[in-house]
Amino acid sequence: MKLLIDAGNSRVKWAVYQGADCVAQGAAEHHELAGLADAWRDLPLEGAWMSSVARGEVADGLAAAVPCALHRVHSERRFGEVCNHYRNTAEQGADRWLAVLAAREICRGDVIVACAGTALTVETLTAEGDYLGGLILPGHGLMLHSLAQGTANLNRQAGEVVAFPQGTPDALASGAMAALVGAIEGQRRKLAERTGREPATVILTGGDAARIAPWLAAPLQIVDNLVLMGLLKVANS
């Protein structure tokens, strides 16, 4: 059995695979990590693979809870058919790279990989396997929180996403969504301009995937646990 751990900015997702079958999985907030050692202790694990963009103490706590050899996964210059064109792979979050590797298994054509969590990351991958890099911007909640904290009069509940907001709550909701969708669709447009091909498929994952999906154009797929899928690919290599 292989333990896969995706330590994000606010939550930790994990899964245990036996071959291609997921036999156990779970998630925990950063303040709930104490129970993970109990969940993993009696499993016949052959190894664990972890991607972490969390604070150092969170990653260290997870490492202490793992009852077997732990492999910390980092971004690489190349894996299989995918070539990473990031200038300095050492500064790139492994979650972004792993999401791209998983997306390659799902879609063999041009693809935009959008991970919508605390932050929104938007990655660009060509049909030839060239990962061209991507964007990082505040996620939906973080965007609204920054407006609430950084302005005098916008600390209020967001409203509905509408085409022409005529009230401040709707303006907040619609502005945040426009920024997120615009980042994704903008990268899709730029990739089509570069390749001369049809618009890429968007693969959308993360806690806010369902919130953003209705506002994106087709082709579109929502895929849960994309980073864990990438970890499994690395663990099986």
GULOLUM-218701 format. One record per residue: residue in one letter; x, y, z of N, C-alpha, C, O in turn; residue number from 1. Coordinates in steps of 0.05 Angstrom, whole numbers, always signed. Layout:
# GULOLUM-218701
REC|residuo|n.c1|n.c2|n.c3|ca.c1|ca.c2|ca.c3|c.c1|c.c2|c.c3|o.c1|o.c2|o.c3|num
REC|A|X|Y|Z|X|Y|Z|X|Y|Z|X|Y|Z|NUM
...
***
This chain:
# GULOLUM-218701
REC|residuo|n.c1|n.c2|n.c3|ca.c1|ca.c2|ca.c3|c.c1|c.c2|c.c3|o.c1|o.c2|o.c3|num
REC|M|+17|-24|+0|+0|+0|+0|+17|+25|+0|+39|+26|+12|1
REC|K|+8|+45|-14|+23|+71|-16|+5|+93|-5|-18|+96|-13|2
REC|L|+17|+109|+12|+4|+132|+24|+11|+157|+8|+35|+163|+5|3
REC|L|-8|+172|-1|-4|+197|-16|-15|+220|+1|-37|+218|+11|4
REC|I|+1|+241|+3|-7|+264|+20|-4|+290|+4|+17|+296|-7|5
REC|D|-25|+305|+2|-26|+331|-10|-31|+352|+11|-54|+356|+19|6
REC|A|-10|+366|+20|-12|+386|+41|-15|+413|+28|+5|+424|+18|7
REC|G|-39|+424|+29|-44|+450|+17|-42|+473|+36|-32|+469|+59|8
REC|N|-50|+496|+28|-48|+520|+45|-66|+519|+69|-59|+531|+90|9
REC|S|-88|+506|+68|-107|+505|+90|-115|+477|+98|-124|+473|+121|10
REC|R|-113|+458|+80|-122|+430|+86|-102|+410|+76|-85|+416|+59|11
REC|V|-104|+386|+88|-87|+364|+79|-106|+342|+69|-125|+333|+83|12
REC|K|-101|+333|+44|-116|+311|+33|-97|+287|+31|-73|+290|+26|13
REC|W|-108|+263|+36|-92|+239|+35|-107|+216|+23|-132|+215|+25|14
REC|A|-93|+197|+13|-106|+172|+2|-86|+150|+4|-61|+154|+3|15
REC|V|-96|+125|+7|-80|+101|+7|-88|+84|-17|-112|+78|-20|16
REC|Y|-68|+77|-33|-74|+61|-56|-60|+33|-54|-38|+31|-45|17
REC|Q|-75|+14|-63|-64|-13|-66|-67|-19|-96|-88|-25|-106|18
REC|G|-44|-18|-110|-45|-19|-139|-59|+6|-149|-52|+28|-143|19
REC|A|-80|+1|-166|-95|+23|-177|-120|+30|-161|-135|+48|-168|20
REC|D|-124|+16|-139|-148|+19|-123|-143|+37|-99|-124|+32|-84|21
REC|C|-161|+56|-95|-160|+73|-71|-175|+58|-48|-198|+52|-51|22
REC|V|-161|+51|-27|-172|+35|-5|-179|+52|+19|-193|+42|+37|23
REC|A|-169|+76|+21|-175|+94|+43|-168|+122|+35|-149|+126|+19|24
REC|Q|-182|+141|+46|-176|+169|+40|-188|+187|+61|-205|+178|+77|25
REC|G|-179|+211|+62|-189|+230|+82|-178|+258|+78|-163|+263|+59|26
REC|A|-187|+276|+95|-177|+304|+94|-178|+315|+122|-194|+306|+139|27
REC|A|-161|+335|+127|-160|+347|+153|-151|+376|+151|-134|+382|+133|28
REC|E|-161|+393|+168|-151|+420|+170|-124|+419|+183|-117|+399|+196|29
REC|H|-109|+440|+181|-82|+440|+193|-83|+436|+223|-64|+425|+234|30
REC|H|-104|+445|+236|-105|+442|+265|-115|+415|+274|-118|+409|+298|31
REC|E|-121|+398|+255|-132|+371|+260|-112|+349|+254|-121|+326|+252|32
REC|L|-87|+355|+251|-68|+335|+242|-61|+313|+262|-51|+292|+255|33
REC|A|-67|+318|+288|-60|+299|+309|-72|+272|+304|-60|+251|+311|34
REC|G|-96|+271|+292|-109|+245|+288|-99|+229|+265|-106|+206|+262|35
REC|L|-83|+241|+248|-73|+226|+224|-55|+203|+231|-56|+182|+219|36
REC|A|-38|+207|+252|-20|+185|+260|-36|+160|+267|-29|+138|+261|37
REC|D|-59|+164|+281|-76|+141|+288|-88|+128|+264|-91|+104|+262|38
REC|A|-96|+145|+244|-108|+134|+220|-89|+118|+203|-97|+99|+189|39
REC|W|-63|+125|+205|-44|+111|+188|-28|+89|+202|-15|+73|+188|40
REC|R|-28|+89|+228|-9|+72|+243|-10|+43|+236|+11|+30|+233|41
REC|D|-34|+32|+233|-36|+3|+229|-39|-6|+200|-44|-29|+195|42
REC|L|-35|+13|+182|-36|+5|+154|-10|-7|+144|+11|+2|+152|43
REC|P|-11|-28|+128|+14|-41|+118|+25|-25|+95|+24|-33|+72|44
REC|L|+37|-2|+102|+47|+17|+82|+75|+9|+73|+93|+3|+89|45
REC|E|+80|+10|+47|+107|+6|+36|+122|+32|+33|+146|+32|+30|46
REC|G|+108|+55|+33|+120|+81|+31|+99|+102|+29|+76|+97|+25|47
REC|A|+108|+127|+33|+91|+150|+31|+103|+171|+13|+128|+175|+13|48
REC|W|+87|+185|-2|+96|+206|-20|+80|+231|-14|+55|+231|-13|49
REC|M|+94|+253|-9|+81|+278|+0|+89|+302|-17|+112|+306|-24|50
REC|S|+68|+317|-25|+72|+344|-36|+62|+364|-16|+40|+361|-5|51
REC|S|+78|+384|-11|+70|+404|+10|+76|+432|+1|+99|+439|-7|52
REC|V|+56|+449|+3|+59|+478|+1|+51|+492|+27|+48|+516|+28|53
REC|A|+48|+475|+47|+39|+485|+74|+63|+496|+89|+86|+494|+80|54
REC|R|+57|+509|+111|+79|+519|+129|+97|+497|+138|+89|+473|+139|55
REC|G|+122|+504|+144|+141|+484|+151|+133|+466|+174|+138|+442|+174|56
REC|E|+120|+478|+194|+113|+462|+217|+91|+441|+211|+89|+420|+223|57
REC|V|+74|+448|+191|+53|+429|+182|+67|+405|+168|+60|+382|+174|58
REC|A|+85|+411|+150|+99|+390|+135|+115|+372|+155|+116|+348|+152|59
REC|D|+127|+385|+174|+143|+369|+194|+124|+352|+211|+131|+329|+218|60
REC|G|+101|+363|+218|+82|+347|+234|+72|+323|+218|+68|+301|+229|61
REC|L|+67|+327|+192|+59|+304|+176|+81|+283|+173|+75|+259|+175|62
REC|A|+105|+293|+170|+127|+274|+168|+130|+257|+193|+136|+233|+192|63
REC|A|+125|+270|+216|+127|+255|+241|+104|+235|+244|+107|+215|+258|64
REC|A|+81|+240|+231|+58|+222|+234|+60|+198|+215|+46|+178|+219|65
REC|V|+77|+200|+195|+79|+178|+175|+94|+155|+187|+117|+158|+196|66
REC|P|+83|+130|+187|+96|+107|+199|+114|+91|+181|+118|+67|+185|67
REC|C|+124|+104|+159|+140|+89|+140|+159|+109|+126|+159|+133|+133|68
REC|A|+174|+99|+107|+192|+117|+93|+176|+138|+78|+156|+132|+64|69
REC|L|+185|+163|+80|+171|+186|+67|+188|+197|+45|+211|+203|+48|70
REC|H|+175|+201|+21|+188|+213|-2|+175|+240|-7|+151|+242|-13|71
REC|R|+190|+262|-3|+179|+289|-8|+183|+295|-38|+205|+295|-48|72
REC|V|+161|+299|-52|+161|+303|-81|+164|+332|-88|+151|+349|-76|73
REC|H|+182|+338|-107|+187|+365|-116|+183|+367|-146|+183|+346|-160|74
REC|S|+181|+391|-156|+179|+395|-185|+205|+386|-198|+226|+388|-187|75
REC|E|+202|+376|-223|+225|+366|-238|+226|+379|-265|+207|+391|-274|76
REC|R|+249|+376|-278|+253|+387|-305|+237|+371|-325|+227|+382|-345|77
REC|R|+235|+345|-321|+220|+328|-339|+209|+303|-324|+222|+293|-306|78
REC|F|+185|+295|-332|+175|+269|-322|+159|+257|-344|+139|+269|-354|79
REC|G|+167|+233|-353|+153|+220|-375|+152|+238|-400|+173|+247|-409|80
REC|E|+129|+243|-410|+126|+259|-434|+125|+289|-429|+124|+304|-448|81
REC|V|+125|+297|-404|+121|+325|-398|+148|+339|-392|+163|+330|-375|82
REC|C|+153|+360|-406|+177|+376|-403|+169|+402|-389|+151|+417|-398|83
REC|N|+182|+408|-367|+176|+431|-350|+194|+455|-359|+218|+454|-357|84
REC|H|+181|+476|-369|+195|+500|-378|+197|+522|-357|+205|+544|-363|85
REC|Y|+190|+515|-333|+193|+535|-311|+223|+541|-308|+239|+522|-309|86
REC|R|+230|+567|-305|+258|+574|-304|+273|+561|-281|+295|+551|-284|87
REC|N|+260|+561|-257|+273|+550|-233|+253|+531|-220|+235|+540|-205|88
REC|T|+256|+506|-226|+236|+486|-215|+237|+485|-185|+217|+476|-172|89
REC|A|+259|+493|-172|+262|+492|-143|+243|+511|-129|+236|+506|-106|90
REC|E|+234|+532|-143|+216|+551|-130|+187|+545|-136|+169|+559|-126|91
REC|Q|+182|+525|-152|+154|+519|-160|+142|+499|-141|+154|+478|-134|92
REC|G|+118|+505|-132|+103|+487|-115|+99|+460|-128|+90|+459|-151|93
REC|A|+105|+438|-114|+102|+412|-126|+73|+406|-134|+68|+390|-152|94
REC|D|+54|+418|-120|+26|+413|-126|+19|+421|-155|+4|+408|-168|95
REC|R|+31|+443|-164|+26|+453|-191|+36|+433|-211|+23|+427|-231|96
REC|W|+60|+424|-207|+73|+404|-225|+58|+378|-226|+53|+367|-247|97
REC|L|+50|+368|-202|+35|+343|-201|+8|+345|-214|-1|+326|-227|98
REC|A|-5|+368|-212|-31|+371|-225|-28|+370|-255|-45|+359|-269|99
REC|V|-6|+381|-265|-1|+379|-294|+4|+351|-303|-6|+342|-324|100
REC|L|+20|+336|-287|+25|+308|-294|-1|+292|-295|-5|+275|-313|101
REC|A|-19|+296|-276|-44|+282|-276|-61|+290|-300|-74|+274|-312|102
REC|A|-61|+316|-306|-77|+326|-329|-68|+313|-355|-84|+308|-372|103
REC|R|-42|+308|-357|-32|+295|-381|-44|+267|-385|-48|+258|-408|104
REC|E|-49|+253|-363|-62|+227|-365|-91|+229|-374|-101|+210|-386|105
REC|I|-104|+251|-367|-132|+254|-372|-137|+265|-400|-156|+256|-414|106
REC|C|-120|+283|-409|-124|+297|-435|-98|+297|-450|-78|+307|-440|107
REC|R|-98|+286|-474|-74|+285|-490|-71|+310|-508|-50|+313|-521|108
REC|G|-91|+327|-509|-89|+351|-525|-79|+374|-509|-69|+371|-487|109
REC|D|-83|+398|-519|-77|+422|-504|-95|+424|-480|-119|+418|-482|110
REC|V|-84|+433|-458|-100|+433|-433|-92|+456|-415|-68|+463|-413|111
REC|I|-112|+468|-403|-108|+488|-382|-116|+474|-355|-138|+464|-353|112
REC|V|-98|+474|-336|-103|+462|-310|-107|+484|-289|-89|+499|-283|113
REC|A|-131|+485|-279|-139|+506|-260|-145|+493|-233|-164|+478|-230|114
REC|C|-129|+500|-213|-132|+490|-186|-143|+512|-168|-129|+531|-162|115
REC|A|-168|+510|-161|-183|+532|-147|-185|+526|-118|-205|+513|-109|116
REC|G|-166|+535|-102|-167|+532|-73|-163|+558|-59|-174|+578|-68|117
REC|T|-146|+559|-39|-139|+584|-26|-128|+604|-47|-135|+627|-47|118
REC|A|-111|+594|-64|-102|+609|-87|-113|+595|-112|-120|+571|-111|119
REC|L|-114|+610|-134|-121|+598|-160|-95|+596|-176|-81|+616|-180|120
REC|T|-88|+572|-185|-65|+569|-203|-76|+560|-230|-94|+544|-231|121
REC|V|-64|+570|-251|-74|+565|-278|-49|+557|-295|-33|+573|-301|122
REC|E|-48|+531|-301|-24|+520|-315|-31|+514|-344|-54|+509|-351|123
REC|T|-10|+516|-361|-14|+513|-390|+4|+490|-400|+28|+490|-396|124
REC|L|-9|+470|-412|+4|+446|-422|-4|+441|-451|-28|+440|-457|125
REC|T|+16|+438|-469|+9|+433|-497|+6|+403|-503|+13|+386|-487|126
REC|A|-6|+398|-526|-10|+370|-534|+17|+355|-538|+18|+331|-536|127
REC|E|+38|+371|-543|+65|+359|-546|+78|+352|-519|+99|+340|-519|128
REC|G|+66|+360|-497|+77|+354|-471|+94|+377|-459|+108|+372|-440|129
REC|D|+93|+400|-471|+108|+423|-461|+91|+438|-440|+70|+450|-447|130
REC|Y|+101|+438|-416|+88|+453|-394|+101|+481|-395|+124|+484|-389|131
REC|L|+85|+501|-403|+95|+528|-408|+95|+546|-384|+104|+569|-385|132
REC|G|+85|+536|-361|+83|+553|-337|+55|+562|-332|+36|+552|-345|133
REC|G|+51|+580|-313|+24|+588|-307|+22|+612|-289|+42|+626|-283|134
REC|L|-2|+617|-279|-9|+640|-263|-15|+631|-234|-23|+609|-229|135
REC|I|-10|+650|-215|-19|+647|-188|-34|+673|-180|-23|+695|-183|136
REC|L|-58|+670|-170|-73|+693|-161|-90|+685|-137|-94|+662|-132|137
REC|P|-100|+705|-121|-116|+698|-98|-141|+682|-107|-153|+688|-127|138
REC|G|-148|+663|-90|-173|+648|-95|-197|+665|-88|-194|+688|-79|139
REC|H|-220|+653|-91|-245|+668|-87|-247|+679|-59|-252|+703|-56|140
REC|G|-244|+663|-39|-246|+672|-11|-225|+692|-4|-230|+712|+9|141
REC|L|-200|+687|-13|-178|+705|-6|-181|+732|-20|-174|+753|-8|142
REC|M|-192|+732|-44|-197|+757|-58|-217|+774|-43|-213|+798|-39|143
REC|L|-239|+762|-34|-260|+777|-19|-249|+786|+8|-255|+808|+18|144
REC|H|-233|+768|+21|-222|+775|+47|-203|+799|+44|-202|+816|+62|145
REC|S|-187|+800|+23|-168|+823|+20|-183|+849|+15|-175|+870|+25|146
REC|L|-206|+848|+2|-222|+872|-2|-234|+881|+25|-235|+905|+31|147
REC|A|-243|+861|+40|-255|+868|+66|-235|+880|+85|-241|+898|+100|148
REC|Q|-210|+869|+84|-189|+879|+103|-175|+904|+93|-165|+919|+110|149
REC|G|-175|+908|+67|-159|+930|+56|-174|+955|+48|-162|+974|+39|150
REC|T|-200|+955|+52|-216|+978|+45|-234|+986|+69|-238|+970|+88|151
REC|A|-245|+1010|+67|-261|+1020|+90|-290|+1010|+90|-302|+1008|+111|152
REC|N|-301|+1004|+66|-330|+1000|+64|-338|+974|+50|-361|+971|+43|153
REC|L|-319|+955|+47|-326|+931|+32|-325|+906|+49|-324|+883|+39|154
REC|N|-326|+909|+76|-327|+886|+94|-356|+878|+97|-369|+883|+117|155
REC|R|-366|+864|+76|-394|+855|+76|-397|+829|+61|-379|+822|+46|156
REC|Q|-419|+816|+64|-425|+791|+51|-427|+795|+21|-441|+814|+12|157
REC|A|-414|+778|+5|-416|+780|-24|-444|+771|-32|-457|+755|-19|158
REC|G|-453|+782|-55|-480|+776|-65|-479|+755|-87|-467|+734|-84|159
REC|E|-493|+760|-109|-496|+741|-131|-478|+750|-154|-471|+774|-157|160
REC|V|-469|+731|-171|-454|+737|-195|-474|+743|-217|-490|+727|-225|161
REC|V|-473|+768|-227|-491|+777|-248|-475|+792|-269|-452|+801|-264|162
REC|A|-487|+796|-292|-472|+809|-314|-467|+839|-308|-445|+849|-314|163
REC|F|-487|+853|-296|-484|+881|-291|-492|+887|-262|-515|+894|-257|164
REC|P|-474|+884|-244|-481|+888|-215|-491|+916|-210|-479|+936|-218|165
REC|Q|-513|+918|-195|-525|+943|-189|-526|+947|-158|-543|+963|-149|166
REC|G|-510|+933|-144|-508|+936|-116|-480|+926|-107|-468|+910|-121|167
REC|T|-470|+936|-85|-443|+929|-76|-439|+899|-71|-419|+889|-79|168
REC|P|-457|+885|-57|-453|+856|-53|-450|+841|-79|-433|+824|-82|169
REC|D|-467|+848|-99|-465|+834|-125|-439|+843|-139|-427|+827|-154|170
REC|A|-431|+868|-136|-406|+877|-148|-382|+862|-138|-364|+855|-153|171
REC|L|-382|+856|-111|-361|+840|-100|-360|+812|-111|-339|+802|-120|172
REC|A|-383|+798|-111|-384|+771|-121|-377|+769|-150|-362|+752|-159|173
REC|S|-388|+788|-166|-384|+787|-195|-355|+795|-202|-344|+784|-221|174
REC|G|-343|+814|-187|-316|+821|-192|-296|+799|-186|-278|+794|-202|175
REC|A|-300|+785|-164|-283|+763|-157|-285|+741|-178|-264|+730|-187|176
REC|M|-309|+734|-186|-313|+713|-206|-301|+722|-233|-289|+705|-247|177
REC|A|-305|+747|-240|-294|+756|-266|-263|+754|-267|-252|+747|-287|178
REC|A|-250|+759|-244|-221|+757|-243|-212|+728|-246|-194|+722|-261|179
REC|L|-226|+710|-232|-218|+681|-234|-223|+670|-261|-206|+657|-273|180
REC|V|-247|+674|-272|-254|+664|-298|-237|+677|-320|-228|+664|-338|181
REC|G|-232|+703|-317|-215|+717|-336|-187|+706|-338|-175|+704|-359|182
REC|A|-176|+698|-315|-149|+687|-315|-149|+660|-330|-130|+655|-345|183
REC|I|-169|+644|-325|-170|+618|-338|-174|+621|-368|-160|+609|-384|184
REC|E|-195|+636|-375|-201|+639|-404|-180|+654|-419|-175|+650|-442|185
REC|G|-166|+673|-405|-145|+687|-418|-122|+669|-425|-111|+671|-447|186
REC|Q|-115|+650|-408|-93|+631|-414|-102|+612|-436|-86|+604|-453|187
REC|R|-127|+605|-436|-137|+588|-458|-135|+602|-485|-127|+590|-505|188
REC|R|-142|+627|-485|-140|+643|-510|-111|+646|-519|-105|+643|-543|189
REC|K|-93|+652|-500|-65|+655|-508|-53|+629|-518|-37|+629|-537|190
REC|L|-61|+606|-507|-51|+581|-516|-60|+575|-544|-45|+565|-561|191
REC|A|-86|+581|-550|-96|+576|-577|-82|+594|-597|-77|+586|-620|192
REC|E|-76|+619|-589|-61|+637|-607|-33|+626|-612|-23|+629|-634|193
REC|R|-21|+614|-592|+6|+604|-595|+7|+579|-613|+25|+577|-630|194
REC|T|-13|+561|-610|-12|+536|-624|-27|+537|-651|-21|+521|-669|195
REC|G|-46|+555|-654|-62|+556|-678|-84|+534|-678|-96|+529|-699|196
REC|R|-88|+522|-655|-108|+500|-653|-133|+510|-639|-135|+533|-630|197
REC|E|-152|+491|-637|-177|+497|-623|-172|+503|-594|-151|+495|-583|198
REC|P|-190|+517|-580|-186|+523|-551|-181|+498|-535|-194|+477|-540|199
REC|A|-163|+500|-516|-156|+477|-499|-178|+468|-481|-196|+484|-475|200
REC|T|-177|+444|-472|-195|+434|-451|-186|+446|-424|-162|+447|-419|201
REC|V|-204|+455|-408|-198|+464|-381|-204|+441|-362|-226|+430|-362|202
REC|I|-184|+433|-346|-188|+414|-325|-187|+430|-299|-168|+442|-292|203
REC|L|-209|+429|-285|-214|+445|-261|-215|+427|-236|-229|+407|-236|204
REC|T|-201|+435|-215|-200|+420|-191|-200|+439|-167|-196|+463|-171|205
REC|G|-203|+428|-143|-202|+445|-119|-229|+451|-107|-249|+445|-119|206
REC|G|-228|+462|-83|-253|+467|-68|-272|+486|-81|-296|+484|-76|207
REC|D|-263|+504|-98|-280|+523|-111|-286|+516|-140|-297|+532|-155|208
REC|A|-280|+491|-148|-284|+483|-176|-313|+486|-184|-320|+496|-205|209
REC|A|-331|+476|-167|-360|+477|-174|-370|+505|-175|-389|+511|-190|210
REC|R|-359|+523|-159|-367|+551|-159|-360|+565|-186|-375|+581|-196|211
REC|I|-336|+558|-196|-326|+572|-220|-336|+559|-246|-340|+573|-266|212
REC|A|-340|+533|-246|-347|+518|-270|-369|+530|-287|-367|+530|-311|213
REC|P|-392|+539|-275|-414|+548|-292|-407|+573|-309|-421|+579|-328|214
REC|W|-386|+586|-302|-379|+611|-316|-357|+607|-337|-349|+626|-350|215
REC|L|-348|+582|-340|-327|+576|-360|-339|+564|-385|-360|+551|-384|216
REC|A|-326|+568|-407|-335|+557|-433|-326|+528|-435|-307|+519|-421|217
REC|A|-339|+513|-452|-331|+486|-459|-307|+487|-478|-303|+507|-491|218
REC|P|-291|+465|-479|-292|+440|-464|-281|+443|-436|-261|+458|-431|219
REC|L|-294|+429|-417|-287|+432|-389|-292|+406|-375|-312|+392|-380|220
REC|Q|-273|+399|-357|-277|+375|-339|-270|+383|-311|-251|+398|-306|221
REC|I|-287|+375|-292|-280|+377|-263|-269|+351|-254|-282|+330|-257|222
REC|V|-245|+351|-242|-232|+327|-233|-223|+331|-204|-208|+349|-198|223
REC|D|-233|+314|-186|-226|+316|-158|-198|+305|-154|-189|+286|-168|224
REC|N|-184|+316|-134|-159|+305|-124|-137|+301|-145|-124|+281|-147|225
REC|L|-134|+322|-162|-115|+320|-184|-87|+317|-174|-71|+303|-186|226
REC|V|-80|+331|-152|-52|+328|-141|-47|+300|-132|-25|+289|-136|227
REC|L|-66|+287|-118|-63|+260|-109|-59|+241|-133|-44|+222|-132|228
REC|M|-73|+247|-155|-69|+231|-179|-41|+234|-190|-28|+214|-199|229
REC|G|-30|+258|-189|-3|+262|-197|+17|+248|-179|+37|+237|-188|230
REC|L|+12|+249|-153|+29|+234|-134|+29|+204|-139|+50|+192|-138|231
REC|L|+6|+193|-145|+5|+165|-151|+22|+158|-176|+35|+138|-177|232
REC|K|+21|+176|-196|+37|+171|-220|+67|+171|-213|+82|+154|-223|233
REC|V|+75|+190|-196|+103|+190|-188|+110|+166|-171|+131|+154|-175|234
REC|A|+93|+159|-152|+98|+136|-135|+100|+110|-150|+114|+92|-142|235
REC|N|+86|+108|-172|+86|+83|-188|+108|+83|-209|+111|+63|-224|236
REC|S|+124|+104|-211|+144|+106|-232|+169|+89|-224|+188|+88|-240|237
***
